[in-house]
Amino acid sequence: MLICIVATILYRILIAIPLYRGTEGIFRSQASTIASVTASVINLIIILILGRIYEKFAYKLTQWGQKCHLTLSCSLRALKDAK
């Protein structure tokens, strides 16, 4: 979590500095805003990608859990019948 915060701060600094130095006018006055908006968009994209990965992982875990439950139920039933 800390690495994400540090990376976001570094990104904003690395984007804002060239905008302050290299341009004049609207880009210079809005350099902080531009850096914040682009950082937010990048964070949004990362969150969406991780959400998709989580959905697929959760689905696979659910399917695996159902198979294990069925196997466990069958094993317990076989043990009960064997007695």
Secondary structure, DSSP 4 states (H G I P E B T S, - for coil): -HHHHHHHHHHHHHHHHHHHHH--THHHHTHHHHHHHHHHHHHHHHHHHHHHHHHHHHHHHHHHHHHHHHHHHHHHHHHHHH-
